[in-house]
Amino acid sequence: MNLRSLLSLGLCVSLSGCVLGSGPCLWLQVRHDFIGRVHFREFPQKDGVDTVPILVLDKTQYIYSPASSFHCLPANDVQLGGLAELPDSIGENTRVIVDGKILQGVAQGQYTRFVIQVNSILPLDRLH
């Protein structure tokens, strides 16, 4: 093997799992912090409407989900799950930081490709 081939191979290996210009792919089931704005969206149900909190991310996150693709998939809007209800300080268009695990949205009542299982959520304006 010549030097050019070795460098190309090394570059490919070092960039695997990354999206150029966006950083590494996130893994499912691993805790991470997400920043964005909360919006409440309505989804039709047989018995009415289901209103769920959706986090519109400030920056697209790329997530490795081997059940769906061998490539990292983009996530811009993710559903917030695992909370009985949001704190009163978090309403429509509140900018927040969410600590949680990213899961694939496959269960009933999960409307986005990915769902964050929330550990904690805080409004960003209260942190400053």
N, CA, C and O atoms as a Tinker XYZ file with bonds, in Angstrom:
   512  protein
     1  N      0.845000   -1.188000    0.000000    73     2
     2  CA     0.000000    0.000000    0.000000    64     1     3
     3  C      0.881000    1.238000    0.000000    63     2     4     5
     4  O      1.899000    1.297000    0.690000    81     3
     5  N      0.474000    2.215000   -0.780000    73     3     6
     6  CA     1.258000    3.443000   -0.795000    64     5     7
     7  C      0.728000    4.415000    0.255000    63     6     8     9
     8  O     -0.306000    4.161000    0.872000    81     7
     9  N      1.420000    5.503000    0.456000    73     7    10
    10  CA     1.080000    6.488000    1.485000    64     9    11
    11  C     -0.288000    7.113000    1.241000    63    10    12    13
    12  O     -1.043000    7.335000    2.188000    81    11
    13  N     -0.612000    7.395000   -0.001000    73    11    14
    14  CA    -1.911000    8.010000   -0.321000    64    13    15
    15  C     -3.061000    7.087000    0.086000    63    14    16    17
    16  O     -4.059000    7.554000    0.635000    81    15
    17  N     -2.936000    5.806000   -0.173000    73    15    18
    18  CA    -3.977000    4.844000    0.196000    64    17    19
    19  C     -4.121000    4.751000    1.705000    63    18    20    21
    20  O     -5.240000    4.694000    2.217000    81    19
    21  N     -3.015000    4.736000    2.418000    73    19    22
    22  CA    -3.059000    4.691000    3.877000    64    21    23
    23  C     -3.711000    5.943000    4.455000    63    22    24    25
    24  O     -4.512000    5.849000    5.385000    81    23
    25  N     -3.379000    7.101000    3.917000    73    23    26
    26  CA    -3.988000    8.340000    4.390000    64    25    27
    27  C     -5.489000    8.361000    4.114000    63    26    28    29
    28  O     -6.268000    8.794000    4.963000    81    27
    29  N     -5.895000    7.904000    2.952000    73    27    30
    30  CA    -7.318000    7.847000    2.610000    64    29    31
    31  C     -8.063000    6.903000    3.540000    63    30    32    33
    32  O     -9.146000    7.230000    4.027000    81    31
    33  N     -7.492000    5.744000    3.784000    73    31    34
    34  CA    -8.097000    4.781000    4.687000    64    33    35
    35  C     -8.189000    5.355000    6.106000    63    34    36    37
    36  O     -9.219000    5.215000    6.765000    81    35
    37  N     -7.132000    5.991000    6.568000    73    35    38
    38  CA    -7.141000    6.607000    7.896000    64    37    39
    39  C     -8.183000    7.693000    8.016000    63    38    40    41
    40  O     -8.854000    7.799000    9.043000    81    39
    41  N     -8.330000    8.501000    6.985000    73    39    42
    42  CA    -9.337000    9.568000    6.985000    64    41    43
    43  C    -10.743000    8.987000    7.039000    63    42    44    45
    44  O    -11.594000    9.484000    7.777000    81    43
    45  N    -10.987000    7.946000    6.268000    73    43    46
    46  CA   -12.306000    7.304000    6.272000    64    45    47
    47  C    -12.641000    6.725000    7.645000    63    46    48    49
    48  O    -13.760000    6.883000    8.133000    81    47
    49  N    -11.683000    6.063000    8.259000    73    47    50
    50  CA   -11.910000    5.464000    9.575000    64    49    51
    51  C    -12.143000    6.545000   10.619000    63    50    52    53
    52  O    -13.026000    6.408000   11.466000    81    51
    53  N    -11.359000    7.619000   10.568000    73    51    54
    54  CA   -11.503000    8.664000   11.580000    64    53    55
    55  C    -12.805000    9.434000   11.431000    63    54    56    57
    56  O    -13.325000    9.950000   12.421000    81    55
    57  N    -13.346000    9.526000   10.216000    73    55    58
    58  CA   -14.590000   10.259000    9.998000    64    57    59
    59  C    -15.831000    9.384000   10.087000    63    58    60    61
    60  O    -16.948000    9.898000   10.017000    81    59
    61  N    -15.664000    8.084000   10.239000    73    59    62
    62  CA   -16.842000    7.226000   10.333000    64    61    63
    63  C    -17.603000    7.593000   11.599000    63    62    64    65
    64  O    -17.014000    7.789000   12.663000    81    63
    65  N    -18.911000    7.682000   11.464000    73    63    66
    66  CA   -19.738000    8.092000   12.594000    64    65    67
    67  C    -19.850000    9.586000   12.718000    63    66    68    69
    68  O    -20.425000   10.069000   13.693000    81    67
    69  N    -19.327000   10.342000   11.774000    73    67    70
    70  CA   -19.411000   11.798000   11.801000    64    69    71
    71  C    -20.136000   12.294000   10.554000    63    70    72    73
    72  O    -20.119000   11.654000    9.503000    81    71
    73  N    -20.764000   13.441000   10.703000    73    71    74
    74  CA   -21.348000   14.132000    9.572000    64    73    75
    75  C    -20.490000   15.364000    9.361000    63    74    76    77
    76  O    -20.383000   16.215000   10.244000    81    75
    77  N    -19.876000   15.459000    8.187000    73    75    78
    78  CA   -18.951000   16.559000    7.942000    64    77    79
    79  C    -19.603000   17.900000    8.224000    63    78    80    81
    80  O    -20.686000   18.187000    7.714000    81    79
    81  N    -18.957000   18.713000    9.023000    73    79    82
    82  CA   -19.463000   20.033000    9.375000    64    81    83
    83  C    -20.435000   20.037000   10.531000    63    82    84    85
    84  O    -20.816000   21.108000   11.004000    81    83
    85  N    -20.853000   18.858000   11.007000    73    83    86
    86  CA   -21.839000   18.803000   12.085000    64    85    87
    87  C    -21.392000   18.003000   13.292000    63    86    88    89
    88  O    -22.083000   17.989000   14.311000    81    87
    89  N    -20.266000   17.346000   13.202000    73    87    90
    90  CA   -19.763000   16.601000   14.342000    64    89    91
    91  C    -20.220000   15.160000   14.355000    63    90    92    93
    92  O    -20.720000   14.650000   13.352000    81    91
    93  N    -20.051000   14.500000   15.493000    73    91    94
    94  CA   -20.328000   13.065000   15.578000    64    93    95
    95  C    -21.827000   12.761000   15.607000    63    94    96    97
    96  O    -22.646000   13.604000   15.972000    81    95
    97  N    -22.154000   11.551000   15.216000    73    95    98
    98  CA   -23.524000   11.064000   15.335000    64    97    99
    99  C    -23.774000   10.685000   16.795000    63    98   100   101
   100  O    -22.878000   10.197000   17.484000    81    99
   101  N    -24.973000   10.912000   17.241000    73    99   102
   102  CA   -25.360000   10.502000   18.583000    64   101   103
   103  C    -25.872000    9.069000   18.527000    63   102   104   105
   104  O    -26.451000    8.645000   17.527000    81   103
   105  N    -25.656000    8.343000   19.587000    73   103   106
   106  CA   -26.136000    6.968000   19.677000    64   105   107
   107  C    -27.461000    6.954000   20.414000    63   106   108   109
   108  O    -27.696000    7.785000   21.291000    81   107
   109  N    -28.325000    6.019000   20.065000    73   107   110
   110  CA   -29.565000    5.818000   20.808000    64   109   111
   111  C    -29.237000    5.365000   22.225000    63   110   112   113
   112  O    -28.213000    4.722000   22.456000    81   111
   113  N    -30.099000    5.699000   23.162000    73   111   114
   114  CA   -30.007000    5.269000   24.563000    64   113   115
   115  C    -28.852000    5.895000   25.341000    63   114   116   117
   116  O    -28.537000    5.435000   26.439000    81   115
   117  N    -28.219000    6.927000   24.802000    73   115   118
   118  CA   -27.114000    7.593000   25.500000    64   117   119
   119  C    -27.569000    8.986000   25.895000    63   118   120   121
   120  O    -28.156000    9.704000   25.086000    81   119
   121  N    -27.299000    9.374000   27.148000    73   119   122
   122  CA   -27.701000   10.704000   27.631000    64   121   123
   123  C    -26.936000   11.801000   26.916000    63   122   124   125
   124  O    -25.751000   11.678000   26.606000    81   123
   125  N    -27.668000   12.883000   26.665000    73   123   126
   126  CA   -27.101000   14.015000   25.951000    64   125   127
   127  C    -27.925000   15.256000   26.307000    63   126   128   129
   128  O    -29.075000   15.135000   26.730000    81   127
   129  N    -27.354000   16.423000   26.142000    73   127   130
   130  CA   -28.091000   17.674000   26.317000    64   129   131
   131  C    -28.552000   18.178000   24.959000    63   130   132   133
   132  O    -27.799000   18.155000   23.986000    81   131
   133  N    -29.799000   18.635000   24.904000    73   131   134
   134  CA   -30.392000   19.164000   23.682000    64   133   135
   135  C    -30.918000   20.558000   23.967000    63   134   136   137
   136  O    -31.516000   20.793000   25.017000    81   135
   137  N    -30.702000   21.489000   23.041000    73   135   138
   138  CA   -31.168000   22.858000   23.211000    64   137   139
   139  C    -32.104000   23.194000   22.066000    63   138   140   141
   140  O    -31.824000   22.902000   20.903000    81   139
   141  N    -33.225000   23.817000   22.422000    73   139   142
   142  CA   -34.187000   24.200000   21.397000    64   141   143
   143  C    -35.385000   24.888000   22.016000    63   142   144   145
   144  O    -35.363000   25.289000   23.180000    81   143
   145  N    -36.432000   25.018000   21.216000    73   143   146
   146  CA   -37.671000   25.663000   21.649000    64   145   147
   147  C    -38.802000   24.639000   21.698000    63   146   148   149
   148  O    -38.927000   23.782000   20.823000    81   147
   149  N    -39.619000   24.751000   22.739000    73   147   150
   150  CA   -40.749000   23.847000   22.921000    64   149   151
   151  C    -41.961000   24.392000   22.170000    63   150   152   153
   152  O    -42.306000   25.569000   22.275000    81   151
   153  N    -42.592000   23.508000   21.415000    73   151   154
   154  CA   -43.847000   23.824000   20.742000    64   153   155
   155  C    -44.815000   22.686000   21.026000    63   154   156   157
   156  O    -44.411000   21.529000   21.143000    81   155
   157  N    -46.068000   23.015000   21.133000    73   155   158
   158  CA   -47.089000   22.003000   21.382000    64   157   159
   159  C    -47.829000   21.752000   20.069000    63   158   160   161
   160  O    -48.416000   22.666000   19.489000    81   159
   161  N    -47.792000   20.505000   19.612000    73   159   162
   162  CA   -48.431000   20.148000   18.346000    64   161   163
   163  C    -49.561000   19.164000   18.615000    63   162   164   165
   164  O    -49.507000   18.347000   19.534000    81   163
   165  N    -50.568000   19.273000   17.792000    73   163   166
   166  CA   -51.738000   18.408000   17.932000    64   165   167
   167  C    -51.730000   17.333000   16.856000    63   166   168   169
   168  O    -51.478000   17.606000   15.683000    81   167
   169  N    -52.010000   16.103000   17.283000    73   167   170
   170  CA   -52.077000   14.970000   16.384000    64   169   171
   171  C    -53.442000   14.312000   16.556000    63   170   172   173
   172  O    -53.859000   14.044000   17.683000    81   171
   173  N    -54.149000   14.045000   15.445000    73   171   174
   174  CA   -55.488000   13.444000   15.549000    64   173   175
   175  C    -55.425000   12.020000   16.101000    63   174   176   177
   176  O    -54.520000   11.247000   15.787000    81   175
   177  N    -56.397000   11.707000   16.916000    73   175   178
   178  CA   -56.581000   10.374000   17.486000    64   177   179
   179  C    -58.016000    9.931000   17.189000    63   178   180   181
   180  O    -58.843000   10.745000   16.779000    81   179
   181  N    -58.308000    8.668000   17.389000    73   179   182
   182  CA   -59.672000    8.173000   17.188000    64   181   183
   183  C    -60.654000    8.861000   18.132000    63   182   184   185
   184  O    -61.803000    9.119000   17.773000    81   183
   185  N    -60.184000    9.152000   19.348000    73   183   186
   186  CA   -61.073000    9.735000   20.360000    64   185   187
   187  C    -60.805000   11.224000   20.603000    63   186   188   189
   188  O    -61.151000   11.736000   21.667000    81   187
   189  N    -60.205000   11.920000   19.656000    73   187   190
   190  CA   -59.952000   13.351000   19.816000    64   189   191
   191  C    -58.602000   13.760000   19.276000    63   190   192   193
   192  O    -58.159000   13.296000   18.226000    81   191
   193  N    -57.960000   14.640000   20.020000    73   191   194
   194  CA   -56.671000   15.186000   19.606000    64   193   195
   195  C    -55.658000   14.961000   20.721000    63   194   196   197
   196  O    -55.968000   15.147000   21.898000    81   195
   197  N    -54.455000   14.562000   20.349000    73   195   198
   198  CA   -53.365000   14.380000   21.303000    64   197   199
   199  C    -52.408000   15.562000   21.146000    63   198   200   201
   200  O    -51.825000   15.752000   20.078000    81   199
   201  N    -52.246000   16.352000   22.202000    73   199   202
   202  CA   -51.332000   17.497000   22.176000    64   201   203
   203  C    -50.044000   17.086000   22.872000    63   202   204   205
   204  O    -50.056000   16.703000   24.042000    81   203
   205  N    -48.923000   17.168000   22.140000    73   203   206
   206  CA   -47.646000   16.705000   22.680000    64   205   207
   207  C    -46.588000   17.795000   22.560000    63   206   208   209
   208  O    -46.616000   18.594000   21.623000    81   207
   209  N    -45.647000   17.826000   23.518000    73   207   210
   210  CA   -44.548000   18.788000   23.420000    64   209   211
   211  C    -43.480000   18.293000   22.442000    63   210   212   213
   212  O    -43.021000   17.154000   22.523000    81   211
   213  N    -43.106000   19.160000   21.533000    73   211   214
   214  CA   -42.080000   18.879000   20.539000    64   213   215
   215  C    -40.940000   19.866000   20.767000    63   214   216   217
   216  O    -41.181000   21.064000   20.912000    81   215
   217  N    -39.712000   19.379000   20.799000    73   215   218
   218  CA   -38.546000   20.243000   20.915000    64   217   219
   219  C    -38.000000   20.482000   19.509000    63   218   220   221
   220  O    -37.555000   19.552000   18.837000    81   219
   221  N    -38.040000   21.743000   19.077000    73   219   222
   222  CA   -37.449000   22.127000   17.797000    64   221   223
   223  C    -36.011000   22.517000   18.104000    63   222   224   225
   224  O    -35.755000   23.552000   18.719000    81   223
   225  N    -35.090000   21.690000   17.677000    73   223   226
   226  CA   -33.677000   21.845000   18.040000    64   225   227
   227  C    -33.059000   23.075000   17.390000    63   226   228   229
   228  O    -33.365000   23.403000   16.244000    81   227
   229  N    -32.184000   23.754000   18.133000    73   227   230
   230  CA   -31.442000   24.894000   17.594000    64   229   231
   231  C    -30.524000   24.461000   16.462000    63   230   232   233
   232  O    -30.310000   25.203000   15.503000    81   231
   233  N    -29.986000   23.261000   16.581000    73   231   234
   234  CA   -29.048000   22.735000   15.587000    64   233   235
   235  C    -29.442000   21.293000   15.273000    63   234   236   237
   236  O    -29.735000   20.510000   16.176000    81   235
   237  N    -29.446000   20.956000   14.003000    73   235   238
   238  CA   -29.764000   19.589000   13.598000    64   237   239
   239  C    -28.800000   18.618000   14.278000    63   238   240   241
   240  O    -27.583000   18.805000   14.244000    81   239
   241  N    -29.358000   17.590000   14.888000    73   239   242
   242  CA   -28.561000   16.521000   15.485000    64   241   243
   243  C    -28.635000   15.311000   14.560000    63   242   244   245
   244  O    -29.678000   15.044000   13.964000    81   243
   245  N    -27.547000   14.595000   14.443000    73   243   246
   246  CA   -27.515000   13.394000   13.620000    64   245   247
   247  C    -27.426000   12.191000   14.541000    63   246   248   249
   248  O    -26.594000   12.145000   15.446000    81   247
   249  N    -28.291000   11.223000   14.299000    73   247   250
   250  CA   -28.439000   10.097000   15.204000    64   249   251
   251  C    -28.250000    8.798000   14.443000    63   250   252   253
   252  O    -28.817000    8.598000   13.368000    81   251
   253  N    -27.444000    7.922000   15.019000    73   251   254
   254  CA   -27.216000    6.610000   14.430000    64   253   255
   255  C    -28.274000    5.656000   14.955000    63   254   256   257
   256  O    -28.324000    5.356000   16.147000    81   255
   257  N    -29.110000    5.188000   14.053000    73   255   258
   258  CA   -30.191000    4.277000   14.387000    64   257   259
   259  C    -30.105000    3.069000   13.461000    63   258   260   261
   260  O    -30.717000    3.073000   12.392000    81   259
   261  N    -29.360000    2.037000   13.846000    73   259   262
   262  CA   -29.103000    0.925000   12.935000    64   261   263
   263  C    -30.371000    0.188000   12.489000    63   262   264   265
   264  O    -30.352000   -0.461000   11.443000    81   263
   265  N    -31.458000    0.267000   13.238000    73   263   266
   266  CA   -32.692000   -0.389000   12.813000    64   265   267
   267  C    -33.306000    0.309000   11.601000    63   266   268   269
   268  O    -34.059000   -0.306000   10.846000    81   267
   269  N    -32.985000    1.598000   11.410000    73   267   270
   270  CA   -33.553000    2.366000   10.302000    64   269   271
   271  C    -32.587000    2.539000    9.144000    63   270   272   273
   272  O    -32.988000    2.498000    7.981000    81   271
   273  N    -31.316000    2.731000    9.463000    73   271   274
   274  CA   -30.344000    3.021000    8.417000    64   273   275
   275  C    -28.937000    2.803000    8.956000    63   274   276   277
   276  O    -28.696000    2.889000   10.161000    81   275
   277  N    -28.020000    2.523000    8.047000    73   275   278
   278  CA   -26.621000    2.427000    8.447000    64   277   279
   279  C    -25.953000    3.791000    8.432000    63   278   280   281
   280  O    -24.784000    3.922000    8.792000    81   279
   281  N    -26.699000    4.806000    8.015000    73   279   282
   282  CA   -26.204000    6.179000    8.010000    64   281   283
   283  C    -26.829000    6.938000    9.167000    63   282   284   285
   284  O    -27.867000    6.534000    9.691000    81   283
   285  N    -26.210000    8.019000    9.560000    73   283   286
   286  CA   -26.771000    8.866000   10.602000    64   285   287
   287  C    -27.971000    9.611000   10.031000    63   286   288   289
   288  O    -27.920000   10.119000    8.911000    81   287
   289  N    -29.044000    9.674000   10.803000    73   287   290
   290  CA   -30.279000   10.315000   10.359000    64   289   291
   291  C    -30.428000   11.675000   11.028000    63   290   292   293
   292  O    -30.129000   11.812000   12.214000    81   291
   293  N    -30.886000   12.688000   10.284000    73   291   294
   294  CA   -31.041000   14.017000   10.871000    64   293   295
   295  C    -32.280000   14.094000   11.754000    63   294   296   297
   296  O    -33.298000   13.460000   11.476000    81   295
   297  N    -32.177000   14.872000   12.808000    73   295   298
   298  CA   -33.312000   15.148000   13.691000    64   297   299
   299  C    -33.370000   16.648000   13.937000    63   298   300   301
   300  O    -32.413000   17.241000   14.435000    81   299
   301  N    -34.485000   17.252000   13.588000    73   299   302
   302  CA   -34.723000   18.674000   13.843000    64   301   303
   303  C    -35.814000   18.877000   14.881000    63   302   304   305
   304  O    -35.731000   19.779000   15.716000    81   303
   305  N    -36.839000   18.032000   14.823000    73   303   306
   306  CA   -37.963000   18.082000   15.756000    64   305   307
   307  C    -38.026000   16.742000   16.465000    63   306   308   309
   308  O    -38.092000   15.697000   15.819000    81   307
   309  N    -38.006000   16.766000   17.795000    73   307   310
   310  CA   -38.092000   15.526000   18.568000    64   309   311
   311  C    -39.158000   15.691000   19.640000    63   310   312   313
   312  O    -39.291000   16.748000   20.256000    81   311
   313  N    -39.900000   14.636000   19.843000    73   311   314
   314  CA   -40.946000   14.653000   20.855000    64   313   315
   315  C    -40.315000   14.479000   22.231000    63   314   316   317
   316  O    -39.351000   13.730000   22.393000    81   315
   317  N    -40.868000   15.175000   23.219000    73   315   318
   318  CA   -40.404000   15.037000   24.601000    64   317   319
   319  C    -41.282000   14.013000   25.300000    63   318   320   321
   320  O    -42.507000   14.128000   25.280000    81   319
   321  N    -40.674000   13.027000   25.910000    73   319   322
   322  CA   -41.422000   11.984000   26.595000    64   321   323
   323  C    -40.888000   11.748000   27.988000    63   322   324   325
   324  O    -39.824000   12.243000   28.359000    81   323
   325  N    -41.644000   10.984000   28.750000    73   323   326
   326  CA   -41.193000   10.611000   30.084000    64   325   327
   327  C    -41.584000   11.574000   31.184000    63   326   328   329
   328  O    -41.216000   11.374000   32.341000    81   327
   329  N    -42.323000   12.617000   30.843000    73   327   330
   330  CA   -42.789000   13.571000   31.851000    64   329   331
   331  C    -44.303000   13.487000   31.962000    63   330   332   333
   332  O    -45.001000   13.394000   30.952000    81   331
   333  N    -44.804000   13.519000   33.181000    73   331   334
   334  CA   -46.250000   13.555000   33.355000    64   333   335
   335  C    -46.788000   14.883000   32.839000    63   334   336   337
   336  O    -47.831000   14.932000   32.187000    81   335
   337  N    -46.073000   15.946000   33.134000    73   335   338
   338  CA   -46.404000   17.272000   32.609000    64   337   339
   339  C    -45.173000   18.160000   32.702000    63   338   340   341
   340  O    -44.271000   17.917000   33.503000    81   339
   341  N    -45.152000   19.191000   31.867000    73   339   342
   342  CA   -44.035000   20.136000   31.892000    64   341   343
   343  C    -44.198000   21.114000   33.049000    63   342   344   345
   344  O    -45.323000   21.383000   33.471000    81   343
   345  N    -43.102000   21.647000   33.567000    73   343   346
   346  CA   -43.203000   22.669000   34.610000    64   345   347
   347  C    -43.973000   23.886000   34.090000    63   346   348   349
   348  O    -43.987000   24.147000   32.887000    81   347
   349  N    -44.612000   24.629000   34.997000    73   347   350
   350  CA   -45.396000   25.813000   34.626000    64   349   351
   351  C    -44.557000   26.865000   33.922000    63   350   352   353
   352  O    -45.084000   27.648000   33.132000    81   351
   353  N    -43.256000   26.896000   34.197000    73   351   354
   354  CA   -42.380000   27.905000   33.600000    64   353   355
   355  C    -42.063000   27.636000   32.130000    63   354   356   357
   356  O    -41.416000   28.453000   31.475000    81   355
   357  N    -42.515000   26.495000   31.612000    73   355   358
   358  CA   -42.225000   26.138000   30.221000    64   357   359
   359  C    -43.525000   26.129000   29.435000    63   358   360   361
   360  O    -44.393000   25.279000   29.634000    81   359
   361  N    -43.633000   27.101000   28.535000    73   359   362
   362  CA   -44.812000   27.212000   27.682000    64   361   363
   363  C    -44.406000   27.204000   26.222000    63   362   364   365
   364  O    -43.271000   26.879000   25.876000    81   363
   365  N    -45.345000   27.565000   25.381000    73   363   366
   366  CA   -45.099000   27.622000   23.942000    64   365   367
   367  C    -43.931000   28.544000   23.638000    63   366   368   369
   368  O    -43.867000   29.666000   24.141000    81   367
   369  N    -43.006000   28.067000   22.812000    73   367   370
   370  CA   -41.845000   28.812000   22.319000    64   369   371
   371  C    -40.795000   29.126000   23.389000    63   370   372   373
   372  O    -39.957000   30.004000   23.184000    81   371
   373  N    -40.826000   28.430000   24.514000    73   371   374
   374  CA   -39.805000   28.607000   25.548000    64   373   375
   375  C    -38.522000   27.922000   25.096000    63   374   376   377
   376  O    -38.544000   26.763000   24.682000    81   375
   377  N    -37.420000   28.627000   25.175000    73   375   378
   378  CA   -36.116000   28.038000   24.835000    64   377   379
   379  C    -35.622000   27.280000   26.065000    63   378   380   381
   380  O    -35.562000   27.835000   27.162000    81   379
   381  N    -35.269000   26.008000   25.875000    73   379   382
   382  CA   -34.929000   25.127000   26.993000    64   381   383
   383  C    -33.672000   24.329000   26.696000    63   382   384   385
   384  O    -33.216000   24.231000   25.557000    81   383
   385  N    -33.135000   23.767000   27.764000    73   383   386
   386  CA   -32.095000   22.753000   27.649000    64   385   387
   387  C    -32.683000   21.486000   28.264000    63   386   388   389
   388  O    -33.209000   21.499000   29.376000    81   387
   389  N    -32.579000   20.398000   27.513000    73   387   390
   390  CA   -33.160000   19.125000   27.934000    64   389   391
   391  C    -32.033000   18.112000   28.088000    63   390   392   393
   392  O    -31.201000   17.946000   27.196000    81   391
   393  N    -32.019000   17.444000   29.226000    73   391   394
   394  CA   -31.083000   16.353000   29.466000    64   393   395
   395  C    -31.877000   15.068000   29.341000    63   394   396   397
   396  O    -32.868000   14.878000   30.047000    81   395
   397  N    -31.450000   14.179000   28.444000    73   395   398
   398  CA   -32.178000   12.935000   28.309000    64   397   399
   399  C    -31.547000   11.997000   27.310000    63   398   400   401
   400  O    -30.525000   12.295000   26.693000    81   399
   401  N    -32.190000   10.848000   27.170000    73   399   402
   402  CA   -31.742000    9.826000   26.222000    64   401   403
   403  C    -32.605000    9.916000   24.967000    63   402   404   405
   404  O    -33.814000   10.137000   25.040000    81   403
   405  N    -31.967000    9.742000   23.833000    73   403   406
   406  CA   -32.703000    9.744000   22.575000    64   405   407
   407  C    -33.112000    8.312000   22.248000    63   406   408   409
   408  O    -32.300000    7.390000   22.317000    81   407
   409  N    -34.372000    8.142000   21.892000    73   407   410
   410  CA   -34.932000    6.839000   21.542000    64   409   411
   411  C    -35.557000    6.929000   20.158000    63   410   412   413
   412  O    -35.883000    8.020000   19.690000    81   411
   413  N    -35.722000    5.807000   19.517000    73   411   414
   414  CA   -36.425000    5.798000   18.251000    64   413   415
   415  C    -37.923000    5.829000   18.544000    63   414   416   417
   416  O    -38.411000    5.072000   19.383000    81   415
   417  N    -38.653000    6.707000   17.851000    73   415   418
   418  CA   -40.084000    6.867000   18.085000    64   417   419
   419  C    -40.902000    5.812000   17.357000    63   418   420   421
   420  O    -41.323000    6.033000   16.222000    81   419
   421  N    -41.129000    4.682000   17.986000    73   419   422
   422  CA   -41.848000    3.592000   17.343000    64   421   423
   423  C    -43.109000    3.182000   18.098000    63   422   424   425
   424  O    -43.929000    2.441000   17.555000    81   423
   425  N    -43.282000    3.638000   19.320000    73   423   426
   426  CA   -44.426000    3.227000   20.127000    64   425   427
   427  C    -45.652000    4.088000   19.809000    63   426   428   429
   428  O    -45.535000    5.164000   19.223000    81   427
   429  N    -46.801000    3.604000   20.198000    73   427   430
   430  CA   -48.029000    4.372000   20.019000    64   429   431
   431  C    -47.923000    5.667000   20.820000    63   430   432   433
   432  O    -47.451000    5.662000   21.957000    81   431
   433  N    -48.355000    6.757000   20.233000    73   431   434
   434  CA   -48.274000    8.053000   20.891000    64   433   435
   435  C    -46.952000    8.765000   20.671000    63   434   436   437
   436  O    -46.748000    9.859000   21.197000    81   435
   437  N    -46.056000    8.171000   19.909000    73   435   438
   438  CA   -44.789000    8.811000   19.556000    64   437   439
   439  C    -44.886000    9.211000   18.087000    63   438   440   441
   440  O    -45.003000    8.360000   17.205000    81   439
   441  N    -44.835000   10.526000   17.838000    73   439   442
   442  CA   -45.170000   11.054000   16.520000    64   441   443
   443  C    -43.971000   11.520000   15.708000    63   442   444   445
   444  O    -44.119000   11.824000   14.524000    81   443
   445  N    -42.803000   11.582000   16.304000    73   443   446
   446  CA   -41.610000   11.990000   15.574000    64   445   447
   447  C    -40.681000   10.786000   15.436000    63   446   448   449
   448  O    -40.824000    9.795000   16.153000    81   447
   449  N    -39.739000   10.881000   14.517000    73   447   450
   450  CA   -38.813000    9.761000   14.281000    64   449   451
   451  C    -38.042000    9.417000   15.542000    63   450   452   453
   452  O    -37.781000    8.247000   15.823000    81   451
   453  N    -37.673000   10.460000   16.312000    73   451   454
   454  CA   -36.939000   10.250000   17.554000    64   453   455
   455  C    -37.664000   10.939000   18.708000    63   454   456   457
   456  O    -38.335000   11.955000   18.526000    81   455
   457  N    -37.511000   10.357000   19.903000    73   455   458
   458  CA   -38.142000   10.862000   21.119000    64   457   459
   459  C    -37.050000   11.006000   22.171000    63   458   460   461
   460  O    -36.179000   10.145000   22.297000    81   459
   461  N    -37.102000   12.103000   22.925000    73   459   462
   462  CA   -36.162000   12.263000   24.043000    64   461   463
   463  C    -36.865000   11.802000   25.313000    63   462   464   465
   464  O    -37.911000   12.339000   25.676000    81   463
   465  N    -36.297000   10.815000   25.984000    73   463   466
   466  CA   -36.765000   10.396000   27.306000    64   465   467
   467  C    -36.143000   11.382000   28.292000    63   466   468   469
   468  O    -34.962000   11.275000   28.622000    81   467
   469  N    -36.930000   12.330000   28.755000    73   467   470
   470  CA   -36.431000   13.477000   29.505000    64   469   471
   471  C    -36.050000   13.101000   30.931000    63   470   472   473
   472  O    -36.830000   12.482000   31.654000    81   471
   473  N    -34.828000   13.487000   31.325000    73   471   474
   474  CA   -34.399000   13.395000   32.725000    64   473   475
   475  C    -34.644000   14.719000   33.423000    63   474   476   477
   476  O    -35.123000   14.757000   34.556000    81   475
   477  N    -34.306000   15.820000   32.730000    73   475   478
   478  CA   -34.559000   17.151000   33.281000    64   477   479
   479  C    -34.741000   18.135000   32.135000    63   478   480   481
   480  O    -34.224000   17.940000   31.035000    81   479
   481  N    -35.490000   19.195000   32.418000    73   479   482
   482  CA   -35.726000   20.247000   31.440000    64   481   483
   483  C    -35.736000   21.580000   32.179000    63   482   484   485
   484  O    -36.415000   21.736000   33.194000    81   483
   485  N    -34.971000   22.541000   31.653000    73   483   486
   486  CA   -34.871000   23.847000   32.287000    64   485   487
   487  C    -34.988000   24.942000   31.239000    63   486   488   489
   488  O    -34.410000   24.838000   30.157000    81   487
   489  N    -35.746000   26.004000   31.563000    73   487   490
   490  CA   -35.774000   27.155000   30.645000    64   489   491
   491  C    -34.411000   27.833000   30.643000    63   490   492   493
   492  O    -33.810000   28.024000   31.701000    81   491
   493  N    -33.922000   28.195000   29.469000    73   491   494
   494  CA   -32.592000   28.807000   29.377000    64   493   495
   495  C    -32.561000   30.224000   29.920000    63   494   496   497
   496  O    -31.527000   30.651000   30.432000    81   495
   497  N    -33.652000   30.967000   29.829000    73   495   498
   498  CA   -33.627000   32.338000   30.351000    64   497   499
   499  C    -33.464000   32.384000   31.859000    63   498   500   501
   500  O    -33.055000   33.412000   32.399000    81   499
   501  N    -33.771000   31.305000   32.549000    73   499   502
   502  CA   -33.606000   31.251000   34.012000    64   501   503
   503  C    -32.192000   30.907000   34.430000    63   502   504   505
   504  O    -31.824000   31.064000   35.594000    81   503
   505  N    -31.390000   30.430000   33.466000    73   503   506
   506  CA   -30.017000   30.048000   33.797000    64   505   507
   507  C    -29.079000   31.246000   33.800000    63   506   508   509
   508  O    -27.988000   31.170000   34.365000    81   507
   509  N    -29.484000   32.354000   33.176000    73   507   510
   510  CA   -28.589000   33.515000   33.069000    64   509   511
   511  C    -28.938000   34.561000   34.096000    63   510   512
   512  O    -28.292000   35.607000   34.156000    81   511
